[in-house]
C-alpha cells in the first residue's frame, strides 16, 4: 500500500475512533522494530492500533504473527521511552470496500 493510501486510511480510522470516544494520543510512532499506526486512549486504556486496508485482497491477512511480534516490540519500546505505566491492548482496524472493522485486543488468548 502506498504511503498516500495508508495516510488516507489512517485518517479515516482516526475519525472513526474519535466518533467512538477515543482520544488520539499519537500517529505513526516509530522504533527500530517497526511502527504503530495509531495510539489512542479510551476509558483509561491505551490502544495500539494497526491499520490495514486493501481492495483486491482481505487486509486482515496482512496482520501476520511476524507483524504482531514487531508491534509488541514497538509497544514495549513506547512504554520504555515514555515511562507511561497503564493498561493497554493491541487492536487492528481493517478498511475494505469503504467499510471499517475494528478488531479489539487481537493478541488475547
N, C-alpha and C positions, 0 to 999 in steps of 0.2 A: 504494500500500500504506500502511495506517495505521502510525503510529509504534509502536503496541502490537504489531501483527503483525510489524513489522520487528524490534522488540526480541526477540520470541519466536524468530524465525528466526535472528537473530544469536546468541542464547544456545544454540540447538541446534547451530549451526555451531561455536561455541567448544567445546562439549562434544565434538563430533566431532574437532576439531583437537587437543585435548588428548589424546584417545584415540589419535591418530596420532603423538604425540610432539612436538607443537608446544608452545611456551610463549607464552601470550598476553601481548603487550607493552602493548597499548593498544586500547581500543574507541572508536569514534566520534571520530576525530581530525579536527578541523575546520580549514579555512583559508578564505580569501576565495574560493578557486577551487572548493571542494567539500569532500567528506567521504570519509574512508577508514573503512569499517565496522569492520574488524579489522586490527590489525598483530600479526603473530605471528612467532616465530623457531623455526627448526629447522635443525640442522647448520650453524650459523654464517651462515645466510641469512635476511634479513628478508623476510617475505611480506606484501604489502599486499593485503588480501582484500576484494573486493566481494561482498556477499551479495545475491542476487536470489531472490525467491520469488513464487509465484503459483498460482492454482487454475485459472482459466479461460483461461490463455494460457501459452505456453512462456517462462518468465522469462529464458532465455538471450538472447532478442531484446532485452531491456532493457539489455544491455551494448553500447551503441552506440559508434561512433567518437567522438562528442561526449562521452559519459560517460568513455571511456578517456582522452581529452585532459584532462578535468578531474582525473581520478585521477592522471595523470602530473604535472600541475602541483602537485597536493597532495603527492605523494611528494617532489618537488623541494623544496617548502616545508618538509616534515618534516625532510629532511636539513639544510637551511639553518638551521632553528630549533634542532635538537638537536646539530648538529655531528658526528653519527654518520657514519662512513665505512665502509660494509660492502657486501657483495654483497646484491642484492635481486631480487625478481621480483614481478610483479603477477598475482594469481590471482583466480578467481571461484568461488564455491560457489553452485550452483543448488539451490533447495529447491522440489520439486514433488511433490505427492501423497505427502508423507511421506518421499520419497527425497532423498538428498543426492548431488550430483555435483560433485566437486572438479576444476575445470579449472585446471591449473597453467600459469604463465608465458604468459598469454594475449596478451602483446604481442610474443612471439618471432616472428621471421620464419620 
